[in-house]
């Protein structure tokens, strides 16, 4: 189970629009820094810095293949963030259920 500190790091990391763009480019699979940076308005070193933040937030992992470093989405970190966000949905559904039951009880009187 992810700690709240891990969740906050992930949210903070994704709070930056450039980091979100970098993260989005990893959705289709592993990429090198150059592949991620191609077409972006930031330099390759800047992309590397954004990847470092995403890695520290456990949203990105790196795999070495020969002389290349390939970055990809870390499913564990992403799943922890998703579980935390799903908690809001669960709370909303539970509140809706209680309200529907309360209204049904009123009508049944």
Rosetta blueprint (number, residue, H / E / L):
1 X L
2 X L
3 X L
4 X H
5 X H
6 X H
7 X H
8 X H
9 X H
10 X H
11 X H
12 X H
13 X H
14 X H
15 X L
16 X L
17 X H
18 X H
19 X H
20 X H
21 X H
22 X H
23 X H
24 X H
25 X H
26 X L
27 X L
28 X L
29 X L
30 X L
31 X E
32 X L
33 X H
34 X H
35 X H
36 X H
37 X H
38 X L
39 X L
40 X L
41 X L
42 X L
43 X L
44 X H
45 X H
46 X H
47 X H
48 X H
49 X H
50 X H
51 X H
52 X H
53 X H
54 X H
55 X H
56 X H
57 X L
58 X L
59 X L
60 X E
61 X E
62 X E
63 X E
64 X E
65 X E
66 X L
67 X L
68 X E
69 X E
70 X E
71 X E
72 X E
73 X E
74 X L
75 X H
76 X H
77 X H
78 X H
79 X H
80 X H
81 X H
82 X H
83 X H
84 X H
85 X H
86 X H
87 X H
88 X H
89 X H
90 X H
91 X H
92 X H
93 X H
94 X H
95 X H
96 X H
97 X H
98 X H
99 X H
100 X H
101 X H
102 X H
103 X H
104 X H
105 X H
106 X H
107 X H
108 X L
109 X L
